[in-house]
Amino acid sequence: MTVVIQSGPPDRIGVEITSQLRGVRRIVTKKPASLAVLPIGDSGIVSHVRGDRAVVRRLLEVGLVPGTKVTLRRVAPLGDPIELWVRNFALSIRRAEALGIEIE
């Protein structure tokens, strides 16, 4: 079995698995998920933070660095802001900012 990891733009990231025994070739694509689409109560691991430079810097300063576990605790009635549980404290951010945070 041979595993090849492909890199590129977020919509093209995938893993190609080739089995030499059966001659089967399968491509599994996994698009990075955004923190904004995480269901309430679920957790994820931050993989990348994107967005405006000042916003990204502030999010990194408060602890949203790659590898950090994040739990979505609450969402405001109109959907914005959202409350996260990060490193034993509650953090509220805008949904637009949460769209730039990729999780695994």
Stockholm file with secondary structure:
# STOCKHOLM 1.0

chainA/1-104         MTVVIQSGPPDRIGVEITSQLRGVRRIVTKKPASLAVLPIGDSGIVSHVRGDRAVVRRLLEVGLVPGTKVTLRRVAPLGDPIELWVRNFALSIRRAEALGIEIE
#=GR chainA/1-104 SS CEEEEECSSGGGCEEEEECTTTCCEEEEECCCEEGGGCCTTCEEEEEEECSCHHHHHHHHHTTCCTTCEEEEEEECTTSCSEEEEETTEEEEECHHHHTTEEEC
#=GC SS_cons         CEEEEECSSGGGCEEEEECTTTCCEEEEECCCEEGGGCCTTCEEEEEEECSCHHHHHHHHHTTCCTTCEEEEEEECTTSCSEEEEETTEEEEECHHHHTTEEEC
//
